[in-house]
Amino acid sequence: MTDVTSSEGVFWLLLMTLGAAAFFWDGILELIDAWKLPEYSHGPLIPILSALLFLRQLKGVNIDHGPVPDRWPGFVLLILALMLGMMGRLIGIRDFVAYALILWVGAVLLISFGWRRGKQFWPPVLHLVYMLPLIGALYYGVSTWLQLISSKLGVYFLDILRVPVFLDGNIIDLGVYRLHVAEACSGLRYLFPILSFSYIFAVLYKGPTWHKAVLLLSAVPITIVMNSIRIAAAGLIVNFYGIGYIEGFSHFFEGWVIFICCITVLFAIAWILMRLRNEYSNLTEALDLETEGLWTQAKRIRLVTPSIALISGTILVVSLSVFWQIIPEREAPTANRYPFALFPKRVDAWQVGRSRALEPEVERILAADDYLQVTLSRPDTVAPVDLFMAWYKDQHTGGVHSPEVCLPGAGWEIAWLERIELSNGTASFPANRAVIQKGLDRMLVYYWYEQQGTRVASGFTARLLLTLGKITNGRTDSAIVRLITPIMQGESEAAAEERLLDSFRATEGQLKRFVSGI
């Protein structure tokens, strides 16, 4: 290979990289914004660690100066990456652009090495997944579920130690001190970096595949148990030493202590697995920690050849990047709606109470552009109805949180959940009907999503309609409507449902003024 050919290959590779940086810039910005959050602050380390994994693996691949006939699978993957990135940019979901960036990395490796040799580099490419932020709805669903498990397990430990405690959703009542959701889940912020560490640990471990699987899968239960122990320790401190000591303890254990403890347990599991085989005398021998010669491997970039697939891919990426810069950005249409502040004080026979503000933390997490929380009452009913509506100008910047996620965190258990058809007399639409309970208290709940003229019960369907709406008309607004009424002592569920249906019929006609598109 001549120096001219080598320099040409590097030129085309660098040109493709610059073009990709411009094309995937929205995804890069999404990653940078996510990495500012505590949950994803480990993100900047992931590309560096993936690069080290790649160079380490490259040491075992011999230099081949012969022709590489199977580069085109990489070109196909490149097209898929560009299509996903373009879709993300068109509909304004920057997460998709960030996801496409990983496909682009895989495509570059397959184009450079060919399918036969390039496919073996999947471990470092897959590791890049750990730098990605989860989609909002998925993150809140998973984190709430993990918080509930941690809270219940922490209370279980306190019960064993005979410490008086009461669990109300994700609020742990210690009598003189209440450990709230944000405090109880802070240790879970280290779940993502621990998952990344366990992945690297499994890759470097020399044992059998099932050992690697155990190390990888143990990250989640280790994190949950350690966080539960932290909760139990906080309860013990409050019980024996008082509130004054808990703040310092909380700050101490919100740092890297949880992470270090989890890593220590992971090493202990690896040591136990190693002792089962008696193949290595210590854990250092069981891990492939060889780092010598990585710089030599990095210099192999000079061996990249200017193949037809590489040149074609570069031209395609650069052309799309330039095209995207010169086309005018489509202006999002303005939602035609009234603010909830103008909601009438009376709807049919129902009196509308004063709007109540949400708690600051709940309002921050909800991130709605406009919301209404009022009590509906009428003299001839035994109980009121609570009406809640939240509207989002751009659902991508916040996220319509399902009551299926929010209610358990507030201490309510969903005893029954089903899909029903609600009718306003002229048309019907799907909605969710739930019976929730906390101790002896029970409530009946209706809720549904307003998606630009379409009413749906499924959060996934609402998200899909949002995507289609962004493509067809550029709109990203969305809303959720929820009605709740208590089931009084001695009252039948049917009677409470009739009250809820009556309030629905009264308010349903007003929605078209406040939720755009109805």
Buried (B, 14 or more C-beta within 10 A) or exposed (E): EEEEEBEBBBEBBEBBBBBBEBBBBBBBEBBEEBBEEEBBBBBEBBBEBBBBBBBBBBBEBEEEEEEBEBBBBBBEBBEBBBEBBBBBBBBBBBBBBBBBBBBBBBBBBBBBBBBEBBBEBEBBBBBBBBBBBBBBBEBBBBBBEBBBBBBBBBBBBBBEEEBEBEBBBBBBBBEEBEBEBEBBBBBBBBBBBBBBBBBBBBBBBEBEEEBBEBBBEBBBEBBBBBBBBBBBBBBBBBBEEEEEEBEEBBEEBBEEBBBEBBBEBBBEBBEEBBEEEEEBEEBEEBBEEEEEEBEEBEEEEEBBBBBEBBBBBBBBBBEBBEEBEEEEEEEBEEBEBBEBEEBEEEBEBBBBBEBEEBEEEEEEBBBBBBBBBBBBBBEEBEBBBBBBBBBBBBBBEBBBBBBBBBBBBBBBEBEEEEEBEBEEEEEEBBBBBBBBBBEEEBBBBBBBBBBBEBBBBBBEBBBEBBBBBBEEEBBBBBBBBBBBBBBBEEBEEEBBBEBBBBBBBBBBEBBBBBBBBB
